[in-house]
Amino acid sequence: MLDAKQLEAFAAVLEHGGFGAAAGALNLTLGAISLRIKGLEAALGQRLLVRGKVVRATPAGQALLAHIKQVRLMETDLLDSGAALQGAAAQWQRLSVAINADSLSSWFLPGVAAALARHRMLLDVMIDDQEHTHEALKSGDVVACVSTQSVAMRGCVAEPLGVMRYRCLGSPALVQKCRTKSGAVSVHRLLATPAVIFNRKDGLQDQFLAQHFDLQSPQYPRHFVPAVDAFESALASGMGWGMVPDLNVAARTGRLPLVEMLPGSSVDVALYWHHWAREPMLAQRLTQAVKIAAKALEG
């Protein structure tokens, strides 16, 4: 049997980012936290944490953290069942998920807000590029994610959410500079003009250039702006061109204008909701809310 206090200390170190923060959250001394972690590692016969400026879990630690999160959700299911434990007060329960920034800033939160309140769920959102969110589920950091991967890993399910359509946009003046007198886009001018990119994992610009100009691994100057509002502000201010989802374009009422670099040309990104096949009831409720929210977008 694993010691509950040791598991609590282990999870707190990872969830709060370090031994000191974990000690504060649990109202324990730093020494007590350290002793509990050492005891847990001794009991399991292997290291669970990599100590450093940023504390992170070893592969064994990732598996243990995923187990702890599953147990927490199972305990919540038991308390919510009513019949098993009469009179037990329903507690707010945290669910960790990995979402791409564009989904988070558009359809995801409005789509699940009612379910979160109704079922007393707390979201712990990890933001990453849709090509990389799947790694957080694989490592056990989250219980579900929005990803572009269509194939589920073993023990999981991939639910199709639909397609997010992106268009290449820029300020009217910048787009005009990239066009010839006839109005056609000059590839040389486009590649000489900076792009605005969300982060270094974002490959949408390269996909656009490959799909519509047959360019592979193109070189062009880049700004990196990892915040949705600031990203669109950079485009509207003429800093460069970039890829914006149609959902965000529709919400730009009253803001500085953005126009298409290549009208009628888009990049479609299919999204999937990945979750464990055997997930606790609370996670099932979140999955259901996400599927309903995605379905509503199709209408």
C-alpha positions in Angstrom: 0.0 0.0 0.0 1.3 3.5 -0.9 1.4 6.0 1.9 -1.3 8.7 1.4 0.7 11.5 2.9 3.7 10.7 0.8 1.6 10.7 -2.3 0.0 14.0 -1.3 3.5 15.5 -0.9 4.7 14.1 -4.2 1.7 15.5 -6.1 2.0 18.9 -4.4 5.7 19.3 -5.4 4.8 18.8 -9.1 1.5 20.7 -9.0 3.0 23.7 -7.2 6.4 23.7 -9.0 8.8 22.9 -6.2 9.4 21.7 -2.6 9.1 25.1 -1.0 5.8 25.9 -2.7 4.5 22.4 -1.8 5.4 22.9 1.8 3.5 26.2 1.9 0.4 24.6 0.3 0.3 21.7 2.7 1.3 23.8 5.8 4.4 21.6 6.3 8.1 22.3 6.7 10.4 21.9 3.8 12.1 19.1 5.7 8.9 17.2 6.1 8.1 17.4 2.4 11.6 16.2 1.6 11.4 13.3 4.0 8.0 12.2 2.6 9.4 12.2 -1.0 12.5 10.3 0.0 10.3 7.7 1.8 8.1 7.3 -1.2 11.1 6.8 -3.5 12.6 4.3 -1.0 9.4 2.4 -0.9 9.2 2.2 -4.7 12.9 1.6 -5.2 13.4 4.3 -7.8 13.7 8.1 -8.3 10.4 9.9 -8.9 11.7 13.5 -9.2 14.5 15.2 -11.0 15.7 17.9 -8.7 16.9 21.2 -10.2 15.8 24.8 -10.8 12.6 23.3 -12.2 11.5 20.1 -10.5 10.1 17.5 -12.9 8.9 13.9 -12.8 10.9 11.0 -14.0 9.0 8.5 -16.3 8.1 6.5 -13.1 7.0 9.8 -11.4 4.8 10.6 -14.4 3.1 7.3 -14.1 2.6 7.7 -10.4 1.2 11.2 -10.9 -1.3 9.9 -13.4 -2.4 7.2 -10.9 -2.9 9.9 -8.2 -5.1 12.0 -10.5 -7.1 8.9 -11.4 -7.6 8.0 -7.7 -8.7 11.6 -6.9 -11.4 11.4 -9.6 -12.5 8.0 -8.4 -12.9 9.4 -4.9 -15.0 12.2 -6.3 -17.2 9.7 -8.1 -17.8 7.9 -4.8 -18.7 11.1 -3.0 -21.1 12.1 -5.8 -22.8 8.7 -5.9 -25.0 9.6 -2.9 -25.9 6.0 -2.2 -22.4 5.0 -1.1 -21.7 7.8 1.2 -24.8 9.6 2.4 -24.3 13.1 3.6 -20.8 13.5 2.1 -20.4 17.0 0.7 -19.5 17.2 -3.0 -16.1 18.8 -3.4 -14.7 20.8 -6.2 -12.4 18.5 -8.2 -9.6 19.6 -10.5 -9.2 18.2 -14.0 -6.0 18.9 -16.0 -6.3 19.3 -19.7 -4.1 20.4 -22.6 -5.7 22.8 -25.1 -4.3 24.7 -28.1 -4.5 28.5 -27.6 -6.9 29.1 -30.5 -9.5 26.6 -29.2 -9.1 28.0 -25.7 -9.7 31.6 -26.8 -12.7 30.8 -28.9 -15.1 27.8 -28.4 -13.7 25.7 -25.6 -14.3 27.7 -22.4 -17.8 29.0 -23.4 -18.7 25.4 -24.4 -17.8 23.8 -21.1 -18.5 26.6 -18.6 -22.0 25.4 -17.7 -20.8 21.8 -17.1 -17.9 23.0 -14.9 -20.3 24.9 -12.6 -22.9 22.2 -12.5 -20.5 19.4 -11.7 -18.1 21.4 -9.5 -15.1 20.9 -11.8 -12.0 23.0 -11.7 -9.9 23.3 -14.9 -6.2 23.3 -14.8 -5.3 24.2 -18.4 -2.0 23.6 -20.1 -1.6 25.6 -23.3 0.4 24.1 -26.1 0.4 23.8 -29.9 -2.3 21.4 -31.2 0.5 19.3 -32.6 2.1 18.8 -29.2 -0.8 18.6 -26.6 -0.9 14.9 -27.0 2.5 14.6 -25.2 0.9 15.9 -22.0 -1.6 13.1 -22.1 1.0 10.5 -22.8 3.1 11.7 -19.9 0.2 11.7 -17.5 0.2 15.5 -16.9 -3.4 15.8 -18.1 -6.5 13.6 -18.3 -7.5 14.8 -21.8 -6.3 17.1 -24.6 -7.3 18.7 -27.9 -4.9 17.4 -30.5 -4.4 17.1 -34.3 -3.5 13.4 -34.0 -6.3 11.2 -35.2 -5.0 7.9 -33.8 -5.4 7.4 -30.1 -2.6 5.9 -28.0 -3.3 2.6 -26.3 -6.0 2.8 -23.6 -7.3 6.1 -25.0 -10.1 7.3 -27.4 -9.8 10.0 -30.0 -13.1 11.8 -30.6 -13.3 14.0 -33.7 -14.2 17.6 -32.9 -14.4 19.0 -36.4 -12.1 21.4 -38.4 -10.6 24.7 -37.4 -10.0 26.8 -40.6 -7.1 29.3 -40.7 -6.5 32.1 -43.1 -3.4 34.1 -43.8 -4.1 37.7 -42.7 -2.3 41.0 -42.4 -3.0 44.7 -42.2 -4.3 46.2 -45.5 -1.0 48.2 -46.0 1.2 45.2 -45.4 -0.8 42.9 -47.7 -0.7 45.5 -50.4 3.1 45.6 -50.2 3.3 41.9 -50.8 1.3 42.2 -54.1 2.3 43.1 -57.6 0.6 45.9 -59.6 -1.7 43.2 -61.0 -2.8 42.3 -57.5 -1.1 38.9 -57.4 0.9 37.9 -54.3 4.6 38.1 -54.9 6.2 35.1 -53.2 9.6 37.0 -53.0 7.9 40.0 -51.3 6.0 37.7 -48.9 9.1 35.8 -47.8 10.9 39.1 -47.3 8.2 40.3 -45.0 8.2 39.2 -41.3 5.6 36.6 -40.2 3.9 36.7 -36.8 4.1 33.3 -35.3 2.5 32.1 -32.0 5.5 30.1 -30.8 8.4 28.0 -32.1 6.1 24.9 -32.3 3.6 26.7 -34.6 3.9 25.3 -38.1 0.8 26.8 -39.7 2.7 29.4 -41.7 4.8 26.7 -43.2 1.7 24.6 -44.0 0.2 27.6 -45.8 3.3 28.2 -47.9 3.6 24.5 -48.7 -0.1 24.1 -49.6 -0.6 27.2 -51.7 2.9 28.1 -53.0 4.5 24.6 -53.0 7.4 25.9 -50.8 9.2 23.4 -48.5 11.1 24.6 -45.4 11.0 28.3 -46.6 13.1 30.9 -44.9 11.6 34.2 -43.8 11.9 36.6 -40.8 9.7 35.9 -37.8 8.2 37.5 -34.8 7.1 35.2 -32.0 4.1 36.5 -30.0 2.6 33.7 -27.7 -0.7 35.3 -26.7 -3.8 35.4 -28.9 -4.8 39.0 -28.3 -1.3 40.3 -28.7 -0.8 38.1 -31.8 -3.8 39.6 -33.6 -2.7 43.1 -32.4 0.7 42.5 -33.9 -0.9 41.6 -37.2 -3.3 44.6 -37.2 -0.4 46.9 -36.3 1.4 45.9 -39.5 4.2 43.9 -37.8 3.8 41.0 -40.2 1.4 38.3 -41.7 0.1 35.3 -39.9 -2.5 32.6 -39.6 -5.8 33.3 -37.8 -8.8 31.0 -37.3 -12.1 32.0 -38.8 -13.7 31.9 -35.3 -11.4 34.7 -34.2 -11.9 36.7 -37.4 -15.7 36.6 -36.8 -15.1 38.1 -33.4 -13.0 41.1 -34.5 -15.9 43.6 -34.6 -14.7 47.1 -34.0 -11.0 46.3 -34.2 -8.3 47.4 -36.7 -9.0 45.6 -40.0 -7.2 42.5 -41.2 -7.4 41.3 -44.8 -6.5 38.0 -46.5 -3.1 37.7 -48.1 -4.4 35.1 -50.6 -8.3 35.4 -50.7 -10.2 32.2 -50.6 -7.1 30.1 -49.5 -7.1 28.5 -46.1 -5.4 25.8 -44.0 -7.8 23.3 -42.4 -6.8 21.7 -39.1 -8.8 18.7 -37.9 -9.0 18.5 -34.1 -9.6 15.5 -31.8 -10.4 15.2 -28.2 -8.2 12.5 -26.7 -9.1 10.9 -23.3 -8.7 7.7 -21.4 -11.2 4.9 -22.5 -11.9 4.1 -18.9 -12.3 7.5 -17.4 -14.0 8.5 -14.1 -17.5 9.9 -14.2 -16.3 13.5 -13.7 -14.0 13.3 -16.7 -16.8 11.7 -18.7 -18.9 14.7 -18.0 -16.2 17.0 -19.3 -15.8 14.9 -22.4 -19.5 15.1 -23.0 -19.5 18.9 -22.7 -16.6 19.2 -25.1 -18.3 17.0 -27.7 -21.5 19.1 -27.4 -19.6 22.4 -27.7 -17.7 21.1 -30.8 -21.0 19.9 -32.4 -22.6 23.3 -31.9 -19.9 24.9 -34.0 -20.8 22.7 -37.0 -24.3 24.2 -36.9 
